[in-house]
Amino acid sequence: MTTPDLGAPPRRITVDAAQVRRLIAGQFPHWAGLPVRPVAENGWDNVTFHVGDAMIARLPSAAEYALAVDKEQRWLPVLAPLLPLPIPIPLAKGRPDADYPFSWSIYRWLDGEPASADRVSDPVRFALDLAGFLAVLQSLDATDGPRPGKHNWFRGATLRTYDAQVRRALTALDGHIDVDLARELWETALDSPFDGVDRWFHGDIAAGNLLLDGGKLAAVIDFGTCGVGDPSCDLAIAWTLLTDDARQAFRERLSVDDATWARGRGWALWKALIGYARTVSRADEEAAEARRVLGEIFPPGS
């Protein structure tokens, strides 16, 4: 596979509520009278707005992110009834027009608050519920599913796709972390074989995409990076959110072998290294989070 260009992030466009109102009025006039307002916590890939009390409009913020719209429209209605937790189901597909350049979607609103360590009521129960969801997702028929590509930033493909990024990050972080240990863990991940059996994966199992109700896992959202391939990318959450006990329960529930676990740790390491390299000169929340995750990844006492 040709290594993709993973340089500067896409140039994002600005979307406001007035634009969304015009789009809805022009394409879905039966919803034109509903109030439109931004959601409280917006993502990066998409800009999201409440449409009334029961729907959201989700608009890609760049052309690269818009590649996921057709995939989500095609596959989420297929996957949703087979999964043990609610996921977004598209209600309508919007067209680009003079006011907005990409295809976009309207979904039913899913209640819940984004997961965080302090919001999870029972970390082990949360880990088991998440592992159960992923186990079912991985078991679904992957025939004709979307292979790794630009639509999902090559999630589900080999970690070697990101090797140049990691090497640059290690150079930048020399003197700030144990780069020899980080390099050893990364090379172990690269050398851990994938069995080649395509399985469904979400691609961005992160705290912000896991919704809680009363501290319990209630829904999984944002399938823009989903596809079929190596599902080890979905294991990164074990180091980015889960406690030690929960991490072990998560692994056991999924019956993850050593090679898959090492690749999953590699995905978490990649994200933490490039995040810390970008913020190492700052003393902000993003830098602190990258350091925290690296602390979870490195063996105790290292």
PETA-V766527 format. One record per residue. N is the residue number from 0. RES is the residue in one letter. PSI is psi in whole degrees, 0 to 359 (999 if undefined). NEAR is the number of other ideal C-beta (glycine too) atoms within 8 Angstrom. Layout:
BEGIN
n=N res=RES psi=PSI near=NEAR
n=N res=RES psi=PSI near=NEAR
END
This chain:
BEGIN
n=0 res=M psi=137 near=5
n=1 res=T psi=134 near=3
n=2 res=T psi=127 near=7
n=3 res=P psi=165 near=7
n=4 res=D psi=112 near=3
n=5 res=L psi=41 near=9
n=6 res=G psi=234 near=3
n=7 res=A psi=145 near=2
n=8 res=P psi=159 near=3
n=9 res=P psi=153 near=8
n=10 res=R psi=118 near=4
n=11 res=R psi=153 near=8
n=12 res=I psi=160 near=7
n=13 res=T psi=135 near=4
n=14 res=V psi=133 near=9
n=15 res=D psi=171 near=6
n=16 res=A psi=325 near=9
n=17 res=A psi=319 near=6
n=18 res=Q psi=315 near=10
n=19 res=V psi=320 near=14
n=20 res=R psi=317 near=10
n=21 res=R psi=320 near=9
n=22 res=L psi=314 near=14
n=23 res=I psi=316 near=16
n=24 res=A psi=323 near=9
n=25 res=G psi=329 near=7
n=26 res=Q psi=333 near=9
n=27 res=F psi=69 near=10
n=28 res=P psi=337 near=7
n=29 res=H psi=346 near=4
n=30 res=W psi=7 near=11
n=31 res=A psi=333 near=9
n=32 res=G psi=357 near=3
n=33 res=L psi=142 near=9
n=34 res=P psi=146 near=6
n=35 res=V psi=127 near=11
n=36 res=R psi=149 near=7
n=37 res=P psi=149 near=9
n=38 res=V psi=160 near=9
n=39 res=A psi=320 near=3
n=40 res=E psi=100 near=6
n=41 res=N psi=154 near=7
n=42 res=G psi=189 near=9
n=43 res=W psi=314 near=5
n=44 res=D psi=330 near=10
n=45 res=N psi=151 near=13
n=46 res=V psi=129 near=10
n=47 res=T psi=140 near=11
n=48 res=F psi=140 near=13
n=49 res=H psi=138 near=12
n=50 res=V psi=103 near=13
n=51 res=G psi=207 near=8
n=52 res=D psi=350 near=4
n=53 res=A psi=1 near=5
n=54 res=M psi=163 near=13
n=55 res=I psi=149 near=12
n=56 res=A psi=131 near=15
n=57 res=R psi=115 near=11
n=58 res=L psi=120 near=14
n=59 res=P psi=143 near=14
n=60 res=S psi=356 near=12
n=61 res=A psi=161 near=11
n=62 res=A psi=322 near=9
n=63 res=E psi=322 near=7
n=64 res=Y psi=334 near=12
n=65 res=A psi=343 near=11
n=66 res=L psi=338 near=10
n=67 res=A psi=347 near=14
n=68 res=V psi=309 near=13
n=69 res=D psi=321 near=8
n=70 res=K psi=312 near=12
n=71 res=E psi=318 near=14
n=72 res=Q psi=323 near=11
n=73 res=R psi=316 near=8
n=74 res=W psi=331 near=12
n=75 res=L psi=321 near=13
n=76 res=P psi=335 near=9
n=77 res=V psi=317 near=7
n=78 res=L psi=323 near=13
n=79 res=A psi=311 near=10
n=80 res=P psi=351 near=4
n=81 res=L psi=353 near=7
n=82 res=L psi=152 near=11
n=83 res=P psi=354 near=5
n=84 res=L psi=153 near=10
n=85 res=P psi=143 near=7
n=86 res=I psi=165 near=13
n=87 res=P psi=140 near=11
n=88 res=I psi=122 near=9
n=89 res=P psi=135 near=12
n=90 res=L psi=334 near=7
n=91 res=A psi=154 near=7
n=92 res=K psi=123 near=10
n=93 res=G psi=155 near=13
n=94 res=R psi=153 near=6
n=95 res=P psi=153 near=7
n=96 res=D psi=192 near=8
n=97 res=A psi=339 near=2
n=98 res=D psi=342 near=6
n=99 res=Y psi=132 near=10
n=100 res=P psi=357 near=5
n=101 res=F psi=162 near=10
n=102 res=S psi=153 near=11
n=103 res=W psi=176 near=15
n=104 res=S psi=153 near=13
n=105 res=I psi=131 near=16
n=106 res=Y psi=160 near=11
n=107 res=R psi=139 near=9
n=108 res=W psi=135 near=9
n=109 res=L psi=124 near=11
n=110 res=D psi=153 near=7
n=111 res=G psi=165 near=9
n=112 res=E psi=145 near=7
n=113 res=P psi=143 near=12
n=114 res=A psi=149 near=13
n=115 res=S psi=161 near=8
n=116 res=A psi=323 near=7
n=117 res=D psi=346 near=4
n=118 res=R psi=339 near=10
n=119 res=V psi=122 near=11
n=120 res=S psi=323 near=8
n=121 res=D psi=99 near=8
n=122 res=P psi=321 near=11
n=123 res=V psi=317 near=10
n=124 res=R psi=317 near=9
n=125 res=F psi=314 near=15
n=126 res=A psi=319 near=14
n=127 res=L psi=319 near=11
n=128 res=D psi=318 near=11
n=129 res=L psi=317 near=13
n=130 res=A psi=321 near=12
n=131 res=G psi=319 near=10
n=132 res=F psi=312 near=13
n=133 res=L psi=325 near=13
n=134 res=A psi=317 near=10
n=135 res=V psi=315 near=11
n=136 res=L psi=314 near=13
n=137 res=Q psi=337 near=10
n=138 res=S psi=349 near=6
n=139 res=L psi=154 near=9
n=140 res=D psi=120 near=3
n=141 res=A psi=3 near=8
n=142 res=T psi=128 near=4
n=143 res=D psi=8 near=2
n=144 res=G psi=163 near=10
n=145 res=P psi=119 near=10
n=146 res=R psi=159 near=9
n=147 res=P psi=141 near=9
n=148 res=G psi=196 near=8
n=149 res=K psi=333 near=8
n=150 res=H psi=336 near=8
n=151 res=N psi=24 near=15
n=152 res=W psi=34 near=6
n=153 res=F psi=28 near=10
n=154 res=R psi=145 near=14
n=155 res=G psi=353 near=14
n=156 res=A psi=188 near=9
n=157 res=T psi=145 near=7
n=158 res=L psi=341 near=11
n=159 res=R psi=341 near=7
n=160 res=T psi=328 near=11
n=161 res=Y psi=10 near=9
n=162 res=D psi=317 near=9
n=163 res=A psi=321 near=8
n=164 res=Q psi=315 near=10
n=165 res=V psi=318 near=13
n=166 res=R psi=320 near=8
n=167 res=R psi=319 near=9
n=168 res=A psi=318 near=12
n=169 res=L psi=321 near=13
n=170 res=T psi=316 near=7
n=171 res=A psi=332 near=8
n=172 res=L psi=2 near=14
n=173 res=D psi=125 near=7
n=174 res=G psi=347 near=3
n=175 res=H psi=330 near=6
n=176 res=I psi=174 near=8
n=177 res=D psi=90 near=7
n=178 res=V psi=332 near=9
n=179 res=D psi=318 near=6
n=180 res=L psi=315 near=11
n=181 res=A psi=318 near=15
n=182 res=R psi=319 near=9
n=183 res=E psi=315 near=8
n=184 res=L psi=321 near=13
n=185 res=W psi=315 near=14
n=186 res=E psi=328 near=8
n=187 res=T psi=318 near=10
n=188 res=A psi=317 near=14
n=189 res=L psi=325 near=10
n=190 res=D psi=358 near=6
n=191 res=S psi=117 near=12
n=192 res=P psi=147 near=5
n=193 res=F psi=138 near=10
n=194 res=D psi=354 near=4
n=195 res=G psi=1 near=4
n=196 res=V psi=118 near=4
n=197 res=D psi=132 near=8
n=198 res=R psi=152 near=11
n=199 res=W psi=142 near=12
n=200 res=F psi=158 near=16
n=201 res=H psi=314 near=12
n=202 res=G psi=341 near=14
n=203 res=D psi=57 near=9
n=204 res=I psi=93 near=13
n=205 res=A psi=162 near=10
n=206 res=A psi=318 near=10
n=207 res=G psi=345 near=9
n=208 res=N psi=8 near=11
n=209 res=L psi=115 near=16
n=210 res=L psi=140 near=14
n=211 res=L psi=150 near=14
n=212 res=D psi=114 near=9
n=213 res=G psi=31 near=5
n=214 res=G psi=359 near=8
n=215 res=K psi=149 near=11
n=216 res=L psi=125 near=13
n=217 res=A psi=337 near=11
n=218 res=A psi=158 near=12
n=219 res=V psi=127 near=13
n=220 res=I psi=177 near=10
n=221 res=D psi=80 near=11
n=222 res=F psi=25 near=14
n=223 res=G psi=333 near=12
n=224 res=T psi=13 near=12
n=225 res=C psi=164 near=14
n=226 res=G psi=193 near=17
n=227 res=V psi=141 near=11
n=228 res=G psi=223 near=12
n=229 res=D psi=116 near=11
n=230 res=P psi=7 near=13
n=231 res=S psi=339 near=11
n=232 res=C psi=333 near=13
n=233 res=D psi=356 near=12
n=234 res=L psi=350 near=16
n=235 res=A psi=332 near=14
n=236 res=I psi=336 near=14
n=237 res=A psi=330 near=13
n=238 res=W psi=339 near=12
n=239 res=T psi=341 near=13
n=240 res=L psi=323 near=10
n=241 res=L psi=149 near=13
n=242 res=T psi=171 near=8
n=243 res=D psi=310 near=6
n=244 res=D psi=318 near=8
n=245 res=A psi=323 near=12
n=246 res=R psi=317 near=12
n=247 res=Q psi=317 near=8
n=248 res=A psi=320 near=12
n=249 res=F psi=312 near=15
n=250 res=R psi=316 near=10
n=251 res=E psi=320 near=7
n=252 res=R psi=326 near=11
n=253 res=L psi=353 near=10
n=254 res=S psi=52 near=5
n=255 res=V psi=127 near=8
n=256 res=D psi=172 near=6
n=257 res=D psi=320 near=6
n=258 res=A psi=316 near=9
n=259 res=T psi=321 near=12
n=260 res=W psi=319 near=11
n=261 res=A psi=321 near=11
n=262 res=R psi=320 near=15
n=263 res=G psi=318 near=15
n=264 res=R psi=326 near=15
n=265 res=G psi=321 near=16
n=266 res=W psi=317 near=14
n=267 res=A psi=320 near=16
n=268 res=L psi=315 near=15
n=269 res=W psi=309 near=13
n=270 res=K psi=318 near=11
n=271 res=A psi=320 near=14
n=272 res=L psi=313 near=16
n=273 res=I psi=329 near=11
n=274 res=G psi=318 near=13
n=275 res=Y psi=322 near=16
n=276 res=A psi=325 near=11
n=277 res=R psi=336 near=7
n=278 res=T psi=6 near=11
n=279 res=V psi=331 near=10
n=280 res=S psi=0 near=3
n=281 res=R psi=157 near=7
n=282 res=A psi=60 near=4
n=283 res=D psi=182 near=7
n=284 res=E psi=322 near=5
n=285 res=E psi=317 near=10
n=286 res=A psi=318 near=13
n=287 res=A psi=322 near=9
n=288 res=E psi=319 near=9
n=289 res=A psi=318 near=13
n=290 res=R psi=319 near=9
n=291 res=R psi=314 near=8
n=292 res=V psi=319 near=14
n=293 res=L psi=323 near=14
n=294 res=G psi=325 near=7
n=295 res=E psi=326 near=9
n=296 res=I psi=318 near=11
n=297 res=F psi=140 near=10
n=298 res=P psi=149 near=5
n=299 res=P psi=138 near=3
n=300 res=G psi=359 near=3
n=301 res=S psi=999 near=6
END
